[in-house]
Amino acid sequence: MAANNKIRMVWLAALLGILVWNGAVFLAPLLRGRGHPLSALIYAAFAPTCHQLPGRSFYLCGFPLPVCGRCLGIYAGFLLGVLAYPFVRGFSRARLEFEHMPPFSQIQEFAQQLSASTSYPILDESKASRVVLLSKLNKKINDCRN
């Protein structure tokens, strides 16, 4: 039961963060209409993640939202997905899977082995190098599971 409470707390924290994030999207033009300086801070906070082109943004109170329509759709979809989680998956079946992950040292060792055994397959655009990379990665993942 304690694990369920942890999962609920993580879900609530994520939901709260997403609500604040999405709320800021709609708060910025409202504050801008009133001349509040916090509006500029909100627009600046969204600037690294969105181009903020006025022609691609929705407007509220005569001012563009601090994100374009595409970014707004991503944020709204993420909010809807988190809201739907308890109804679709439920908290009783959820588990935190961190104990099954390989330690960071194993991941780092695998990355070193991979880079030593291949000639930068990420940079090579050939299909064969991607197949080799994926087969090695798949084998290593299966080895970690066993």
C-alpha positions as CSV (number, residue, x, y, z in Angstrom):
1,M,0.0,0.0,0.0
2,A,2.9,2.3,0.6
3,A,4.0,2.0,-3.0
4,N,0.5,3.0,-4.1
5,N,0.8,6.1,-2.0
6,K,4.2,6.9,-3.6
7,I,2.7,6.5,-7.0
8,R,-0.2,8.8,-6.1
9,M,2.2,11.4,-4.8
10,V,4.3,11.3,-8.0
11,W,1.1,11.6,-10.0
12,L,-0.2,14.5,-8.0
13,A,3.2,16.3,-8.2
14,A,3.2,15.8,-11.9
15,L,-0.3,17.0,-12.3
16,L,0.3,20.1,-10.2
17,G,3.4,21.0,-12.2
18,I,1.5,20.5,-15.5
19,L,-1.4,22.6,-14.2
20,V,1.0,25.4,-13.3
21,W,2.8,25.2,-16.6
22,N,-0.5,25.3,-18.6
23,G,-1.9,27.9,-16.4
24,A,1.1,30.2,-17.1
25,V,0.3,29.9,-20.8
26,F,-3.1,31.5,-20.3
27,L,-2.0,33.8,-17.5
28,A,0.7,35.6,-19.5
29,P,-1.6,37.5,-22.0
30,L,-4.0,38.3,-19.2
31,L,-1.2,39.9,-17.2
32,R,0.1,41.6,-20.3
33,G,-3.3,43.2,-20.9
34,R,-3.0,44.7,-17.4
35,G,0.6,45.8,-17.9
36,H,1.9,43.5,-15.2
37,P,5.7,43.0,-15.3
38,L,5.3,39.2,-14.5
39,S,4.0,38.8,-18.0
40,A,7.4,39.5,-19.6
41,L,8.9,36.9,-17.3
42,I,6.4,34.3,-18.4
43,Y,6.9,35.1,-22.1
44,A,10.7,34.8,-21.5
45,A,10.3,31.5,-19.7
46,F,8.6,30.0,-22.7
47,A,10.9,31.5,-25.3
48,P,13.6,28.7,-25.2
49,T,11.0,26.1,-26.0
50,C,8.8,27.9,-28.6
51,H,9.4,30.3,-31.5
52,Q,6.4,32.5,-30.3
53,L,5.5,33.7,-33.8
54,P,2.3,35.7,-33.4
55,G,0.9,34.3,-36.7
56,R,1.1,30.8,-35.3
57,S,-0.3,31.6,-31.8
58,F,-3.8,31.8,-30.4
59,Y,-4.8,35.1,-28.9
60,L,-6.4,35.8,-25.5
61,C,-7.6,39.4,-24.6
62,G,-5.9,40.7,-27.8
63,F,-2.4,39.3,-26.9
64,P,-0.8,36.1,-28.3
65,L,-0.2,33.2,-26.0
66,P,3.4,32.7,-25.1
67,V,3.5,29.5,-27.1
68,C,2.4,28.6,-30.6
69,G,-0.6,26.4,-31.4
70,R,1.6,23.3,-31.8
71,C,3.2,23.7,-28.4
72,L,-0.1,24.5,-26.8
73,G,-1.4,21.2,-28.2
74,I,1.6,19.3,-26.8
75,Y,1.1,20.8,-23.3
76,A,-2.7,20.3,-23.4
77,G,-2.2,16.7,-24.6
78,F,0.3,16.0,-21.8
79,L,-2.2,17.4,-19.3
80,L,-5.0,15.3,-20.6
81,G,-2.8,12.2,-20.6
82,V,-1.8,12.7,-17.0
83,L,-5.4,13.4,-16.0
84,A,-6.6,10.2,-17.8
85,Y,-3.9,8.0,-16.2
86,P,-5.8,6.9,-13.1
87,F,-8.8,6.0,-15.3
88,V,-6.9,4.1,-18.0
89,R,-4.2,2.4,-16.0
90,G,-5.2,2.8,-12.4
91,F,-2.9,3.2,-9.4
92,S,-3.3,-0.4,-8.2
93,R,-1.5,-1.9,-11.2
94,A,1.2,0.8,-11.4
95,R,4.7,0.0,-10.3
96,L,7.9,2.1,-10.0
97,E,10.4,0.1,-12.2
98,F,13.6,1.7,-11.0
99,E,14.8,-1.4,-9.3
100,H,14.9,-3.3,-12.6
101,M,17.1,-0.8,-14.3
102,P,20.8,-1.5,-14.8
103,P,23.1,0.6,-12.7
104,F,24.5,3.7,-14.4
105,S,28.0,2.1,-14.4
106,Q,26.7,-0.7,-16.6
107,I,25.1,1.8,-19.0
108,Q,28.3,3.8,-19.1
109,E,30.4,0.6,-19.7
110,F,28.1,-0.5,-22.5
111,A,28.4,2.9,-24.2
112,Q,32.2,2.7,-24.0
113,Q,32.1,-0.8,-25.5
114,L,29.8,0.2,-28.2
115,S,31.9,3.2,-29.2
116,A,35.1,1.1,-29.2
117,S,33.6,-1.7,-31.3
118,T,31.9,0.5,-33.9
119,S,33.0,3.3,-36.1
120,Y,30.5,5.9,-35.0
121,P,27.3,4.3,-36.3
122,I,25.2,7.2,-35.3
123,L,27.1,9.4,-37.8
124,D,27.1,6.8,-40.5
125,E,23.8,6.9,-42.3
126,S,23.9,3.4,-43.8
127,K,21.2,0.9,-42.9
128,A,23.7,-1.8,-42.0
129,S,25.3,0.2,-39.3
130,R,22.0,1.0,-37.7
131,V,21.0,-2.7,-37.7
132,V,24.3,-3.6,-36.1
133,L,23.9,-0.9,-33.5
134,L,20.3,-1.9,-32.7
135,S,21.2,-5.6,-32.5
136,K,24.0,-4.9,-30.0
137,L,21.8,-2.7,-28.0
138,N,19.0,-5.3,-28.0
139,K,21.5,-8.1,-26.9
140,K,22.8,-5.9,-24.1
141,I,19.3,-5.1,-22.8
142,N,18.4,-8.8,-22.9
143,D,21.7,-9.7,-21.0
144,C,20.8,-7.1,-18.3
145,R,17.3,-8.6,-17.9
146,N,18.7,-12.1,-17.4
